[in-house]
Amino acid sequence: GGHSEPFTINSHALDKIASSVLHAYYIQRSGMPIEKKYAGKWNRAEGHPDTVVYVHRSAASRTRPEHTVISSPGGWYNAGDYNKYVVSAAFTVGQLLSVYELNKPFFQKEKIAIPENGNSTPDILDEVMYELKWLLTMQDPGDGGVYHKLTNALFNKFIMPAECDSPRYVVQKSVTATLDFAAVMAKAALIYKGSKDYPEFSSEAAEAA
């Protein structure tokens, strides 16, 4: 109809949205309070510490029978159901690591409002590390297989994370989750090699892969 919304043309036109999208991952963190200092009006209390998670019967193994308790804290919420899925997590981490490799000069300078922004690691890699550490907890050390997701038995109601108190489970391992996990851990092992802030992670990721 002959009308256009205003838009910017310059070499930094997408900088603000890139930073805003990256900062959104902090707001989606599970297992920690989201502080007003970093999140403004999106601050909230800690939800789902996930330090007591049960092995569902679909995921039971010889070394981890049904009802075994494991700890699987951290990571990002996948959606409003407050569950955490390995496949979508690995895909997202893979994309973020690739975009970092393609745009290192930008991300090495870019600072976002997260608790880790005072260290020597680019903030995008700090944020990705929060998800990678959770992913490591989703691998069964007995056979190397990876649980498909960490979940409630039923979806939560439309309530804040801190109000949720349903038992949490890891469910059946899948080929997709295991292969996605292996791929992203191999990639992360290369990118974080030599990290001053996460000196042990590269070898842990390589071994997990």
C-alpha positions, 0 to 999 in steps of 0.5 A: 500500500505504499507504506513502510515502517522506518528501518535503519541501513548501516553496518550496525543495524542488527547490533541491538537486536543481537544483544537483546536476543542473547540477553533473553537466554539469561531471563530463561535460566532455570535454577537461579533467581533472575535478578533485577540488576540484570533483568529489570522488570523481568526479574523473578525468584528462582524456579526449579532447582532440579537438584532432586530429579527422579529417573522415570521408568522409561529411562531406568537402567541397571545402574540407575533403576526407576526412582533413582535420584539424580541432580540436574540443575541449571539450563534454560527453560524450553517454553512455558511448560518449564521443561528442559529438552536436550534436542532443542537445547543442543540445536540452540547451543550449536547455532550459538556456537556457530554464530560466535565463530562467524562473528568473533570480533563482535561477540568478543566486545559485546557485553550483556547484562548477565552475572558473568560479564566481568570475566574474560570470556565473551558473554555469549560463551558465558551464557551458552556455558549455563546450558552446556553444564546442564546438558552434561547432567543429562548423560547416563554415565553407565552407558553414555546415553542421554535422557531426552528431557527433564520434565513434570509428569503433567504440564504446569498451570500458567504460574510462575516458576517458583510456584511449581512444586511437582516432581521432576523426571528424566525420561527415556534416552533417545538416539536423537538426544544422544547424537545431538549431545555428542555433536555439540559437546565435541564442538564446545570442546574445541571452542572452550579449549584454553578457557581461563574461566572454564579450564576443565570444561574442554576435556569434560566435553570431549570425554562426554562426546 
